[in-house]
Structures are given as structure tokens and as C-alpha cells.
């Protein structure tokens, strides 16, 4: 079961921020296809017998290192392509297949194994309608997305599974690392997908998604606190379909 609230407090944050105007698009995939993109030590997590891949654009604001030092250009758009994973002991988290950032400073995190790419990203609003566009600098994956937002809704277990995780994994120096995340529970709102064109999923090494995505929207959450990254489990070479066993 996915927790609606943070599983652990982040006492000493390395980074704090607020995430605003956040849309979640999620598609089901064959678990074997997603598992092939994961490092050893991680197993694809499944919901209703499917792996899920999300495309999530949002606005980063009030970004501060160590919770006090403002990051230059601290308000910018970001969009990630992510999937949902777990360790052999059952702890759940996110694995990012790619992250597009409107602030080039964030690409420094590639040294820690975070797959950041500098991009030209924009978010605009017209009343309840939110527009997102983005393209990786130098060419490559791009997206265009428009949604109409509505009244607040109560979060269900499925909503929590598709939007909420309390740790993120990276791979560096032959090890799998985890970063704890803490923030208040998401506030979700009704949302209608009006327009979508994206190549982020294919650019991440996946087949093109089939059918309409499951869509969620949050007006914002914060403060978000990212904690100290620490080793999770030994990271071997690319995993195989045999790692799908519970």
C-alpha cells in the first residue's frame, strides 16, 4: 500500500522547494519492457498487473540548497519521465528515466546519477486551463500538453500509487543510491486532458504509449524537502526479466 503521507522525516534537507501546477500523466506498460531499463537491485512495481510510466511537468519555486541558500534562477519549469520501482525488501520509490529542466544549473546533478537535461520549458495559464511546452536543448524529446483543471477531489489509493513516492533512486559508482523525500500530502483536483503531443517516452527508450493516459493534477505542494542521498543496495549490471519475481 502506498502511503498518503511521508514515510520518514527529512531533518537535514539538501534541497527545499515548492512544486506548483503539477500534472501527472501515467500509461500502463508491460512490466518486462520497463524492467529492461532498470539497474540491477531494482524491481519494477506493478499496479493492476501493469508497470506504469509517468510524464510529470510542474513549476519549481523557492528552490534553496540546504534550505537556506537560494539557487540562482530559483523559479523554473521541470518535467520528468519516471517509473515506479521497489527494492527487494519492498521499499517503494521512483526511478527517473529522464528529467528536463528549465534551469541549466540543475544538470550538475548528473554527477550524482540524476538524468537531467537542459531544456526550453514553459508553463502558462488561462483561467483553469494550463499549458505546458518543452523541448530539450540541442534537439531531441519534446512535449506539448494542455489540461483544464476543476474542483478538488479526495485522493484514492490508486491516485496515491500513481502520484506519491517518498524516495528516489539513482545509480552512481556501481552502487544504487536513495534520496528520501518529504512533503505534505498532495491536494488533487479534477482535470481534463485537452491536448497532448510528446516524444519523451520514446526518447527514454520505451515504445510509444498506447491509449489515453490516466491524468491527475495538483495545484501545488510544499515545502518539499530532499534529504541526504545514501547507498541503498549494490547495483549490478542491467537487470533481466527474472528480476520481476516477487
DRENBAFI-147338 format. One line per field, with one value per atom (N, C-alpha, C, O): residue in one letter; x, y, z; atom name. Coordinates in pm, whole numbers, plus 50000, padded with zeros to 5 digits. Layout:
N
code = A,... $
xx = X,... $
yy = Y,... $
zz = Z,... $
site = CA,... $
//
This chain:
246
code = X,X,X,X,X,X,X,X,X,X,X,X,X,X,X,X,X,X,X,X,X,X,X,X,X,X,X,X,X,X,X,X,X,X,X,X,X,X,X,X,X,X,X,X,X,X,X,X,X,X,X,X,X,X,X,X,X,X,X,X,X,X,X,X,X,X,X,X,X,X,X,X,X,X,X,X,X,X,X,X,X,X,X,X,X,X,X,X,X,X,X,X,X,X,X,X,X,X,X,X,X,X,X,X,X,X,X,X,X,X,X,X,X,X,X,X,X,X,X,X,X,X,X,X,X,X,X,X,X,X,X,X,X,X,X,X,X,X,X,X,X,X,X,X,X,X,X,X,X,X,X,X,X,X,X,X,X,X,X,X,X,X,X,X,X,X,X,X,X,X,X,X,X,X,X,X,X,X,X,X,X,X,X,X,X,X,X,X,X,X,X,X,X,X,X,X,X,X,X,X,X,X,X,X,X,X,X,X,X,X,X,X,X,X,X,X,X,X,X,X,X,X,X,X,X,X,X,X,X,X,X,X,X,X,X,X,X,X,X,X,X,X,X,X,X,X,X,X,X,X,X,X,X,X,X,X,X,X,X,X,X,X,X,X,X,X,X,X,X,X,X,X,X,X,X,X,X,X,X,X,X,X,X,X,X,X,X,X,X,X,X,X,X,X,X,X,X,X,X,X,X,X,X,X,X,X,X,X,X,X,X,X,X,X,X,X,X,X,X,X,X,X,X,X,X,X,X,X,X,X,X,X,X,X,X,X,X,X,X,X,X,X,X,X,X,X,X,X,X,X,X,X,X,X,X,X,X,X,X,X,X,X,X,X,X,X,X,X,X,X,X,X,X,X,X,X,X,X,X,X,X,X,X,X,X,X,X,X,X,X,X,X,X,X,X,X,X,X,X,X,X,X,X,X,X,X,X,X,X,X,X,X,X,X,X,X,X,X,X,X,X,X,X,X,X,X,X,X,X,X,X,X,X,X,X,X,X,X,X,X,X,X,X,X,X,X,X,X,X,X,X,X,X,X,X,X,X,X,X,X,X,X,X,X,X,X,X,X,X,X,X,X,X,X,X,X,X,X,X,X,X,X,X,X,X,X,X,X,X,X,X,X,X,X,X,X,X,X,X,X,X,X,X,X,X,X,X,X,X,X,X,X,X,X,X,X,X,X,X,X,X,X,X,X,X,X,X,X,X,X,X,X,X,X,X,X,X,X,X,X,X,X,X,X,X,X,X,X,X,X,X,X,X,X,X,X,X,X,X,X,X,X,X,X,X,X,X,X,X,X,X,X,X,X,X,X,X,X,X,X,X,X,X,X,X,X,X,X,X,X,X,X,X,X,X,X,X,X,X,X,X,X,X,X,X,X,X,X,X,X,X,X,X,X,X,X,X,X,X,X,X,X,X,X,X,X,X,X,X,X,X,X,X,X,X,X,X,X,X,X,X,X,X,X,X,X,X,X,X,X,X,X,X,X,X,X,X,X,X,X,X,X,X,X,X,X,X,X,X,X,X,X,X,X,X,X,X,X,X,X,X,X,X,X,X,X,X,X,X,X,X,X,X,X,X,X,X,X,X,X,X,X,X,X,X,X,X,X,X,X,X,X,X,X,X,X,X,X,X,X,X,X,X,X,X,X,X,X,X,X,X,X,X,X,X,X,X,X,X,X,X,X,X,X,X,X,X,X,X,X,X,X,X,X,X,X,X,X,X,X,X,X,X,X,X,X,X,X,X,X,X,X,X,X,X,X,X,X,X,X,X,X,X,X,X,X,X,X,X,X,X,X,X,X,X,X,X,X,X,X,X,X,X,X,X,X,X,X,X,X,X,X,X,X,X,X,X,X,X,X,X,X,X,X,X,X,X,X,X,X,X,X,X,X,X,X,X,X,X,X,X,X,X,X,X,X,X,X,X,X,X,X,X,X,X,X,X,X,X,X,X,X,X,X,X,X,X,X,X,X,X,X,X,X,X,X,X,X,X,X,X,X,X,X,X,X,X,X,X,X,X,X,X,X,X,X,X,X,X,X,X,X,X,X,X,X,X,X,X,X,X,X,X,X,X,X,X,X,X,X,X,X,X,X,X,X,X,X,X,X,X,X,X,X,X,X,X,X,X,X,X,X,X,X,X,X,X,X,X,X,X,X,X,X,X,X,X,X,X,X,X,X,X,X,X,X,X,X,X,X,X,X,X,X,X,X,X,X,X,X,X,X,X,X $
xx = 50084,50000,50088,50185,50055,50129,50083,49963,50180,50147,50104,50167,49996,49949,50039,50044,50109,50195,50339,50364,50432,50575,50609,50562,50689,50726,50835,50851,50909,51020,51044,51031,51078,51109,51247,51340,51259,51389,51435,51391,51522,51564,51662,51653,51756,51858,51846,51912,51762,51741,51861,51920,51895,51996,51933,52001,51803,51733,51589,51526,51538,51396,51336,51406,51206,51139,50989,50941,50915,50772,50748,50811,50656,50620,50479,50385,50462,50334,50284,50363,50152,50088,50137,50187,50122,50180,50075,49973,50101,50015,50088,50208,50015,50069,49998,49876,50074,50022,50085,50207,50004,50056,49995,49874,50083,50040,50083,50190,50003,50046,50141,50126,50239,50335,50352,50322,50401,50438,50552,50651,50542,50649,50786,50886,50791,50919,50988,51110,50910,50969,51032,51141,50963,51015,51132,51231,51123,51231,51363,51469,51357,51479,51554,51672,51489,51552,51602,51660,51581,51618,51755,51796,51825,51952,51928,51820,52029,52020,51994,52046,51915,51881,51745,51692,51686,51552,51458,51493,51337,51232,51121,51087,51066,50953,50836,50809,50768,50649,50529,50530,50426,50310,50182,50171,50088,49953,49856,49865,49763,49669,49744,49709,49849,49928,50006,50050,50023,50098,50205,50187,50316,50409,50350,50269,50393,50340,50455,50553,50440,50538,50467,50362,50525,50463,50543,50666,50473,50532,50472,50350,50557,50510,50575,50688,50506,50556,50506,50395,50589,50550,50644,50743,50611,50692,50764,50702,50896,50978,50991,51029,50962,50981,51046,51048,51100,51161,51266,51272,51347,51447,51567,51628,51601,51711,51797,51746,51927,52021,52032,52040,52033,52041,51928,51934,51823,51707,51723,51628,51841,51864,51928,51905,52006,52080,51998,51978,51950,51868,51949,52060,51893,51956,51933,51819,52037,52017,51910,51906,51825,51715,51622,51585,51584,51520,51375,51313,51318,51186,51199,51239,51166,51181,51093,51051,51068,50988,51074,51194,51012,51080,50979,50861,51025,50939,51017,51128,50961,51031,50953,50830,51028,50974,51017,51137,50922,50953,50877,50775,50927,50854,50862,50939,50782,50761,50829,50806,50912,51001,51002,50948,51064,51079,51209,51261,51259,51375,51328,51209,51420,51380,51312,51232,51342,51278,51140,51075,51095,50961,50952,50846,51060,51054,51032,51101,50936,50897,50961,50992,50981,51036,51019,50945,51089,51086,51220,51325,51215,51334,51307,51210,51393,51375,51447,51568,51371,51429,51488,51583,51433,51490,51424,51311,51495,51438,51481,51600,51382,51409,51397,51302,51492,51491,51513,51599,51434,51450,51567,51602,51629,51745,51868,51876,51963,52080,52163,52236,52153,52229,52194,52279,52070,52027,52100,52106,52156,52226,52353,52409,52398,52512,52482,52574,52353,52315,52344,52335,52379,52418,52540,52557,52624,52740,52696,52772,52575,52522,52432,52366,52429,52350,52208,52131,52171,52036,52032,52111,51942,51946,51885,51787,51945,51896,51941,52049,51854,51886,51835,51726,51914,51870,51767,51785,51659,51554,51493,51512,51420,51341,51198,51126,51157,51029,50945,50997,50815,50724,50595,50547,50540,50408,50327,50374,50206,50119,49979,49937,49906,49770,49674,49708,49554,49445,49320,49243,49302,49196,49224,49333,49130,49151,49233,49263,49271,49346,49496,49542,49571,49716,49783,49750,49879,49953,50098,50161,50151,50291,50356,50298,50475,50553,50698,50744,50771,50912,50985,50928,51113,51199,51341,51390,51407,51544,51636,51625,51726,51820,51909,51958,51931,52008,51926,51979,51793,51706,51686,51763,51582,51554,51412,51324,51386,51250,51182,51247,51050,50972,50832,50796,50754,50616,50531,50582,50403,50301,50182,50135,50133,50027,49936,49984,49806,49708,49603,49550,49574,49471,49379,49417,49257,49163,49142,49107,49164,49153,49017,48948,48980,48850,48855,48954,48747,48731,48820,48859,48852,48932,48862,48739,48943,48891,48967,49081,48904,48970,49062,49023,49183,49278,49238,49207,49239,49214,49346,49452,49339,49460,49526,49649,49449,49506,49572,49680,49508,49567,49702,49800,49708,49833,49940,50056,49903,50001,50063,50183,49984,50032,50097,50152,50089,50145,50249,50335,50245,50320,50424,50392,50549,50657,50746,50758,50808,50883,51033,51105,51080,51225,51247,51160,51364,51404,51538,51622,51556,51678,51763,51712,51893,51989,52098,52109,52178,52291,52418,52425,52518,52647,52756,52737,52871,52989,52960,53009,52879,52850,52754,52736,52693,52600,52465,52454,52362,52229,52212,52239,52166,52151,52005,51928,51966,51830,51831,51914,51738,51722,51584,51484,51574,51442,51374,51441,51243,51162,51052,50990,51030,50921,50846,50907,50714,50630,50490,50457,50406,50268,50196,50241,50086,50010,49964,49933,49962,49915,49768,49688,49734,49596,49567,49629,49475,49444,49314,49226,49305,49186,49140,49218,49015,48963,49042,49083,49062,49141,49093,49059,49089,49052,49168,49219,49208,49315,49258,49165,49313,49265,49355,49307,49485,49579,49706,49752,49763,49887,49963,49908,50091,50184,50320,50374,50377,50503,50590,50540,50722,50818,50914,51017,50882,50968,50977,51085,50864,50865,50953,51034,50936,51019,51165,51255,51190,51326,51392,51515,51313,51367,51394,51441,51363,51391,51271,51287,51152,51030,50959,50986,50868,50778,50679,50658,50618,50520,50403,50355,50354,50241,50116,50096,50033,49910,49791,49781,49701,49578,49596,49704,49485,49485,49550,49532,49625,49685,49583,49478,49617,49547,49606,49728,49521,49566,49528,49415,49623,49599,49656,49744,49604,49656,49660,49569,49770,49781,49818,49912,49747,49784,49919,49984,49962,50094,50111,50015,50239,50272,50402,50490,50415,50537,50518,50405,50627,50763,50799,50760,50876,50932,51075,51152,51112,51244,51311,51261,51424,51503,51620,51696,51633,51734,51867,51891,51951,52086,52077,52011,52144,52148,52240,52350,52193,52271,52263,52168,52361,52355,52231,52189,52172,52054,52096,52096,52130,52179,52285,52293,52365,52466,52397,52295,52454,52394,52476,52592,52415,52485,52459,52412,52489,52462,52312,52236,52267,52126,52051,52100,51933,51855,51784,51772,51735,51665,51523,51483,51445,51305,51291,51187,51395,51386,51372,51323,51414,51403,51260,51233,51165,51026,50962,50854,51027,50968,50951,51038,50840,50817,50924,50920 $
yy = 49881,50000,50124,50132,50220,50345,50439,50458,50499,50589,50725,50778,50781,50913,51022,51133,50992,51088,51039,50919,51132,51099,50986,50984,50892,50776,50807,50733,50915,50945,51096,51159,51155,51298,51325,51247,51434,51478,51592,51706,51559,51655,51757,51876,51709,51796,51793,51713,51880,51877,51932,52033,51863,51917,52018,52108,52002,52094,52107,52009,52229,52252,52329,52400,52313,52380,52368,52303,52432,52410,52363,52412,52267,52216,52266,52233,52344,52406,52364,52323,52374,52347,52214,52209,52108,51978,51885,51855,51840,51743,51609,51604,51502,51367,51293,51277,51247,51158,51021,51010,50917,50782,50683,50681,50601,50496,50360,50348,50256,50121,50066,50092,49989,49922,49777,49742,49694,49558,49564,49633,49495,49501,49465,49523,49371,49329,49442,49454,49526,49636,49740,49789,49771,49870,49812,49882,49685,49623,49628,49641,49617,49617,49750,49756,49856,49987,50016,50122,49923,49946,49887,49789,49945,49887,49766,49750,49681,49570,49620,49724,49545,49586,49650,49662,49692,49749,49658,49603,49644,49569,49664,49756,49642,49724,49699,49585,49806,49794,49788,49849,49714,49699,49734,49718,49784,49815,49765,49801,49680,49615,49543,49551,49470,49382,49457,49395,49586,49664,49747,49791,49768,49874,50005,50006,50115,50245,50342,50343,50423,50526,50660,50677,50756,50887,50997,50994,51093,51218,51328,51344,51402,51495,51632,51650,51729,51867,51948,51926,52042,52127,52246,52253,52339,52458,52444,52418,52461,52463,52607,52694,52633,52766,52756,52649,52870,52879,52769,52707,52746,52640,52689,52792,52614,52653,52533,52426,52551,52449,52455,52564,52338,52328,52402,52431,52434,52500,52649,52714,52706,52848,52925,53046,52861,52929,52923,52815,53037,53040,52996,53043,52906,52861,52967,53010,53010,53108,53062,52946,53155,53118,53020,52918,53051,52951,52923,52838,52989,52953,52909,52987,52784,52730,52607,52546,52572,52454,52329,52334,52217,52088,51983,51992,51884,51773,51644,51634,51546,51418,51305,51307,51207,51079,50978,50959,50913,50830,50700,50687,50604,50481,50444,50503,50347,50315,50182,50081,50182,50070,50035,50108,49922,49883,49806,49747,49809,49728,49588,49566,49492,49356,49352,49262,49448,49449,49514,49525,49558,49614,49764,49819,49834,49980,50034,49995,50123,50175,50312,50386,50342,50471,50498,50428,50601,50641,50615,50626,50578,50575,50671,50655,50771,50870,50824,50797,50815,50782,50905,50894,51022,51148,51261,51247,51374,51495,51614,51636,51690,51813,51930,51935,52022,52133,52264,52275,52365,52497,52574,52680,52524,52588,52499,52391,52542,52459,52421,52321,52498,52465,52326,52257,52283,52153,52037,51928,52059,51949,51908,51803,51989,51949,51821,51748,51793,51672,51545,51435,51558,51440,51372,51251,51448,51390,51291,51201,51308,51218,51111,51037,51102,50999,51038,50953,51165,51210,51252,51336,51194,51215,51348,51350,51459,51592,51630,51592,51705,51764,51908,51935,51999,52138,52148,52091,52221,52234,52372,52450,52400,52523,52486,52431,52517,52474,52595,52696,52584,52693,52637,52530,52712,52684,52813,52918,52804,52920,52883,52768,52980,52955,53053,53168,53005,53086,53046,52961,53110,53067,52925,52900,52832,52695,52610,52494,52667,52592,52615,52728,52504,52510,52452,52342,52527,52485,52456,52534,52345,52310,52282,52213,52336,52303,52287,52348,52206,52189,52116,52034,52149,52081,52080,52181,51966,51955,52042,52044,52112,52198,52114,52008,52163,52088,51991,51916,51991,51898,51771,51739,51698,51574,51571,51630,51504,51490,51625,51724,51626,51748,51709,51592,51808,51779,51906,52018,51884,51989,51929,51821,51998,51944,52057,52163,52036,52131,52056,51955,52107,52046,52155,52272,52114,52202,52148,52032,52233,52189,52225,52314,52154,52176,52174,52214,52127,52129,52026,51927,52047,51949,51814,51806,51708,51572,51504,51541,51405,51326,51224,51161,51206,51112,50969,50938,50881,50740,50664,50722,50536,50453,50451,50456,50442,50445,50580,50585,50689,50821,50829,50877,50782,50788,50703,50744,50585,50496,50564,50550,50637,50696,50834,50888,50891,51026,51036,51124,50949,50973,50866,50747,50907,50820,50901,51023,50832,50902,50879,50910,50826,50817,50807,50761,50853,50840,50769,50788,50686,50608,50662,50712,50651,50683,50577,50498,50575,50482,50561,50644,50534,50603,50517,50457,50513,50443,50298,50247,50232,50092,50063,49947,50166,50148,50209,50302,50155,50212,50302,50261,50426,50524,50562,50554,50602,50651,50787,50815,50871,51005,51014,51000,51038,51050,51181,51283,51179,51295,51312,51215,51436,51465,51588,51688,51581,51698,51669,51553,51771,51746,51660,51652,51597,51518,51605,51723,51544,51616,51656,51583,51773,51814,51795,51861,51707,51679,51747,51772,51777,51842,51768,51698,51784,51728,51787,51903,51707,51754,51685,51566,51761,51708,51732,51844,51628,51640,51699,51643,51813,51881,51858,51851,51846,51833,51767,51797,51677,51610,51565,51502,51600,51551,51542,51644,51422,51409,51300,51200,51321,51218,51185,51121,51226,51199,51050,51000,50979,50837,50759,50675,50786,50719,50759,50676,50887,50933,50867,50862,50816,50747,50600,50529,50552,50414,50322,50200,50378,50300,50299,50383,50205,50212,50325,50367,50374,50482,50432,50321,50513,50468,50449,50515,50356,50322,50372,50348,50442,50486,50614,50672,50657,50780,50754,50647,50851,50833,50854,50914,50804,50842,50976,50990,51075,51212,51257,51235,51320,51384,51526,51556,51610,51747,51789,51762,51858,51919,52066,52097,52157,52298,52328,52427,52243,52266,52194,52159,52171,52107,52168,52203,52179,52232,52266,52276,52282,52269,52124,52032,52105,51975,51972,52066,51864,51852,51725,51615,51743,51631,51609,51702,51486,51458,51412,51417,51366,51321,51189,51095,51183,51061,50959,50992,50834,50730,50601,50582,50511,50383,50304,50301,50240,50155,50008,49942,49957,49820,49821,49916,49717,49705,49702,49636,49774,49786,49707,49739,49605,49521,49576,49688,49494,49534,49534,49503,49566,49577,49453,49341,49471,49359,49292,49346,49171,49093,49069,49107,49005,48980,48890,48891,48811,48724,48803,48750,48932,49015,49054,49120,49016,49051,48966,48999,48858,48771,48847,48925,48827,48898,48864,48916 $
zz = 50000,50000,50000,50076,49916,49910,50019,50040,50090,50199,50145,50053,50202,50163,50221,50168,50331,50398,50398,50381,50416,50411,50507,50621,50460,50541,50643,50741,50621,50710,50709,50604,50823,50824,50764,50784,50693,50641,50731,50717,50824,50925,50869,50899,50786,50728,50576,50510,50518,50373,50296,50334,50188,50096,50001,49951,49975,49884,49932,49971,49928,49954,49837,49766,49818,49706,49726,49820,49635,49619,49477,49384,49460,49328,49298,49371,49192,49160,49023,48937,49002,48872,48815,48702,48892,48857,48796,48858,48674,48607,48598,48570,48623,48615,48502,48505,48404,48300,48322,48334,48329,48351,48252,48231,48192,48100,48151,48212,48128,48163,48056,47937,48102,48014,48060,48174,47969,48007,48108,48082,48221,48320,48264,48305,48169,48113,48038,48042,47971,47895,47989,47963,48096,48190,48269,48293,48309,48385,48309,48370,48178,48097,48105,48071,48151,48162,48304,48328,48396,48536,48567,48504,48662,48706,48794,48851,48806,48898,49039,49079,49115,49250,49261,49371,49148,49147,49070,48966,49124,49057,49017,49091,48901,48859,48954,48990,48995,49077,48983,48876,49021,48934,49008,49129,48931,48981,48877,48760,48919,48827,48716,48599,48756,48669,48561,48464,48576,48477,48546,48659,48476,48514,48464,48372,48526,48486,48463,48537,48359,48328,48329,48266,48400,48413,48347,48347,48290,48243,48331,48336,48399,48503,48489,48533,48429,48424,48543,48591,48590,48702,48710,48638,48799,48821,48954,49057,48951,49072,49119,49041,49246,49302,49439,49501,49486,49618,49639,49745,49537,49542,49623,49592,49729,49817,49851,49886,49842,49886,50038,50096,50102,50248,50317,50437,50240,50297,50319,50364,50287,50317,50202,50191,50116,50010,49881,49825,49834,49713,49591,49570,49512,49389,49281,49264,49209,49102,49003,48964,48964,48875,48943,48885,49070,49155,49118,49183,49019,48969,48823,48738,48796,48660,48645,48743,48521,48490,48488,48458,48521,48517,48472,48505,48400,48355,48365,48311,48433,48444,48380,48373,48334,48290,48394,48416,48457,48572,48569,48500,48644,48664,48810,48887,48848,48989,49021,48954,49122,49148,49297,49379,49329,49468,49485,49390,49606,49643,49679,49701,49685,49726,49862,49887,49951,50082,50080,50183,49960,49946,49950,49919,49986,49989,49848,49754,49835,49704,49679,49772,49551,49514,49366,49296,49319,49179,49114,49178,48986,48902,48787,48713,48772,48666,48539,48540,48430,48300,48233,48156,48262,48216,48292,48340,48304,48365,48280,48257,48234,48160,48258,48336,48256,48350,48276,48189,48313,48254,48311,48258,48417,48478,48453,48511,48369,48339,48460,48457,48568,48689,48739,48797,48718,48769,48703,48759,48584,48517,48591,48562,48686,48768,48846,48885,48868,48941,48862,48916,48733,48656,48719,48705,48787,48854,48963,49000,49015,49117,49057,49130,48923,48858,48824,48779,48844,48812,48665,48624,48584,48438,48392,48317,48437,48399,48259,48214,48189,48059,48060,48109,48007,47995,47883,47776,47909,47810,47809,47902,47704,47695,47729,47647,47851,47905,47944,47992,47922,47958,48017,47978,48113,48168,48162,48206,48109,48102,48147,48133,48202,48248,48183,48156,48159,48107,48186,48143,48303,48392,48441,48493,48425,48470,48375,48404,48260,48160,48180,48194,48181,48199,48075,48031,48019,47901,47939,48011,47892,47912,47776,47692,47755,47636,47677,47774,47602,47632,47521,47450,47509,47412,47468,47518,47458,47506,47422,47299,47486,47414,47324,47364,47203,47107,47026,46944,47048,46977,47056,47146,47022,47092,47142,47079,47254,47304,47328,47362,47308,47325,47370,47368,47411,47450,47440,47445,47426,47433,47505,47469,47606,47690,47736,47776,47729,47781,47861,47815,47981,48065,48118,48128,48152,48221,48361,48379,48461,48600,48658,48609,48765,48825,48976,49037,49036,49181,49249,49186,49375,49450,49457,49455,49467,49483,49596,49627,49658,49760,49694,49596,49748,49692,49726,49842,49626,49645,49651,49630,49681,49683,49546,49537,49438,49304,49276,49218,49318,49299,49368,49310,49493,49569,49502,49494,49454,49390,49267,49243,49191,49066,49083,48987,49202,49218,49328,49322,49427,49551,49577,49583,49592,49638,49731,49717,49826,49931,49923,50018,49811,49788,49637,49563,49594,49453,49449,49536,49346,49332,49217,49117,49233,49127,49129,49223,49023,49016,48992,48901,49073,49060,49123,49228,49057,49108,49145,49246,49062,49084,49197,49234,49255,49365,49333,49253,49396,49390,49512,49625,49488,49594,49609,49513,49729,49751,49818,49905,49776,49833,49894,49823,50025,50088,50051,50029,50045,50009,50114,50157,50154,50248,50200,50162,50201,50173,50224,50250,50240,50282,50178,50063,50215,50118,50000,50016,49882,49764,49779,49837,49726,49705,49556,49472,49523,49383,49342,49424,49212,49157,49033,48969,49000,48874,48757,48761,48655,48541,48415,48417,48306,48174,48079,48069,48009,47909,47781,47722,47738,47618,47498,47385,47521,47409,47460,47570,47380,47419,47296,47206,47293,47191,47259,47302,47269,47341,47280,47228,47288,47246,47359,47337,47481,47595,47625,47657,47615,47647,47549,47590,47421,47320,47338,47324,47368,47389,47507,47514,47602,47720,47695,47784,47573,47540,47545,47538,47557,47563,47428,47342,47410,47296,47321,47435,47214,47230,47313,47292,47408,47491,47407,47305,47452,47381,47461,47582,47394,47459,47538,47544,47597,47676,47813,47871,47863,47996,48107,48086,48225,48347,48389,48399,48415,48439,48580,48625,48648,48777,48772,48692,48859,48868,49013,49091,49050,49182,49165,49091,49232,49223,49286,49252,49378,49436,49567,49635,49602,49728,49779,49700,49909,49966,50113,50161,50183,50130,50101,50173,49993,49959,50011,49989,50081,50141,50089,50109,50021,49972,50066,50094,50116,50216,50160,50039,50249,50213,50137,50181,50024,49945,50011,50056,50015,50080,50000,49924,50016,49942,49980,50095,49879,49902,49900,50004,49782,49767,49659,49581,49653,49547,49412,49395,49317,49184,49084,49058,49030,48933,48793,48777,48691,48554,48530,48622,48410,48381,48422,48402,48480,48528,48416,48306,48444,48343,48387,48497,48298,48331,48452,48517,48485,48602,48730,48830,48728,48848,48878,48979,48790,48812,48921,48969,48959,49060,49191,49228,49261,49386,49490,49602 $
site = N,CA,C,O,N,CA,C,O,N,CA,C,O,N,CA,C,O,N,CA,C,O,N,CA,C,O,N,CA,C,O,N,CA,C,O,N,CA,C,O,N,CA,C,O,N,CA,C,O,N,CA,C,O,N,CA,C,O,N,CA,C,O,N,CA,C,O,N,CA,C,O,N,CA,C,O,N,CA,C,O,N,CA,C,O,N,CA,C,O,N,CA,C,O,N,CA,C,O,N,CA,C,O,N,CA,C,O,N,CA,C,O,N,CA,C,O,N,CA,C,O,N,CA,C,O,N,CA,C,O,N,CA,C,O,N,CA,C,O,N,CA,C,O,N,CA,C,O,N,CA,C,O,N,CA,C,O,N,CA,C,O,N,CA,C,O,N,CA,C,O,N,CA,C,O,N,CA,C,O,N,CA,C,O,N,CA,C,O,N,CA,C,O,N,CA,C,O,N,CA,C,O,N,CA,C,O,N,CA,C,O,N,CA,C,O,N,CA,C,O,N,CA,C,O,N,CA,C,O,N,CA,C,O,N,CA,C,O,N,CA,C,O,N,CA,C,O,N,CA,C,O,N,CA,C,O,N,CA,C,O,N,CA,C,O,N,CA,C,O,N,CA,C,O,N,CA,C,O,N,CA,C,O,N,CA,C,O,N,CA,C,O,N,CA,C,O,N,CA,C,O,N,CA,C,O,N,CA,C,O,N,CA,C,O,N,CA,C,O,N,CA,C,O,N,CA,C,O,N,CA,C,O,N,CA,C,O,N,CA,C,O,N,CA,C,O,N,CA,C,O,N,CA,C,O,N,CA,C,O,N,CA,C,O,N,CA,C,O,N,CA,C,O,N,CA,C,O,N,CA,C,O,N,CA,C,O,N,CA,C,O,N,CA,C,O,N,CA,C,O,N,CA,C,O,N,CA,C,O,N,CA,C,O,N,CA,C,O,N,CA,C,O,N,CA,C,O,N,CA,C,O,N,CA,C,O,N,CA,C,O,N,CA,C,O,N,CA,C,O,N,CA,C,O,N,CA,C,O,N,CA,C,O,N,CA,C,O,N,CA,C,O,N,CA,C,O,N,CA,C,O,N,CA,C,O,N,CA,C,O,N,CA,C,O,N,CA,C,O,N,CA,C,O,N,CA,C,O,N,CA,C,O,N,CA,C,O,N,CA,C,O,N,CA,C,O,N,CA,C,O,N,CA,C,O,N,CA,C,O,N,CA,C,O,N,CA,C,O,N,CA,C,O,N,CA,C,O,N,CA,C,O,N,CA,C,O,N,CA,C,O,N,CA,C,O,N,CA,C,O,N,CA,C,O,N,CA,C,O,N,CA,C,O,N,CA,C,O,N,CA,C,O,N,CA,C,O,N,CA,C,O,N,CA,C,O,N,CA,C,O,N,CA,C,O,N,CA,C,O,N,CA,C,O,N,CA,C,O,N,CA,C,O,N,CA,C,O,N,CA,C,O,N,CA,C,O,N,CA,C,O,N,CA,C,O,N,CA,C,O,N,CA,C,O,N,CA,C,O,N,CA,C,O,N,CA,C,O,N,CA,C,O,N,CA,C,O,N,CA,C,O,N,CA,C,O,N,CA,C,O,N,CA,C,O,N,CA,C,O,N,CA,C,O,N,CA,C,O,N,CA,C,O,N,CA,C,O,N,CA,C,O,N,CA,C,O,N,CA,C,O,N,CA,C,O,N,CA,C,O,N,CA,C,O,N,CA,C,O,N,CA,C,O,N,CA,C,O,N,CA,C,O,N,CA,C,O,N,CA,C,O,N,CA,C,O,N,CA,C,O,N,CA,C,O,N,CA,C,O,N,CA,C,O,N,CA,C,O,N,CA,C,O,N,CA,C,O,N,CA,C,O,N,CA,C,O,N,CA,C,O,N,CA,C,O,N,CA,C,O,N,CA,C,O,N,CA,C,O,N,CA,C,O,N,CA,C,O,N,CA,C,O,N,CA,C,O,N,CA,C,O,N,CA,C,O,N,CA,C,O,N,CA,C,O,N,CA,C,O,N,CA,C,O,N,CA,C,O,N,CA,C,O,N,CA,C,O,N,CA,C,O,N,CA,C,O,N,CA,C,O,N,CA,C,O,N,CA,C,O,N,CA,C,O,N,CA,C,O,N,CA,C,O,N,CA,C,O,N,CA,C,O,N,CA,C,O,N,CA,C,O,N,CA,C,O,N,CA,C,O,N,CA,C,O,N,CA,C,O,N,CA,C,O,N,CA,C,O,N,CA,C,O,N,CA,C,O,N,CA,C,O,N,CA,C,O,N,CA,C,O,N,CA,C,O,N,CA,C,O,N,CA,C,O,N,CA,C,O,N,CA,C,O,N,CA,C,O,N,CA,C,O,N,CA,C,O,N,CA,C,O,N,CA,C,O,N,CA,C,O,N,CA,C,O,N,CA,C,O,N,CA,C,O,N,CA,C,O,N,CA,C,O,N,CA,C,O,N,CA,C,O,N,CA,C,O $
//
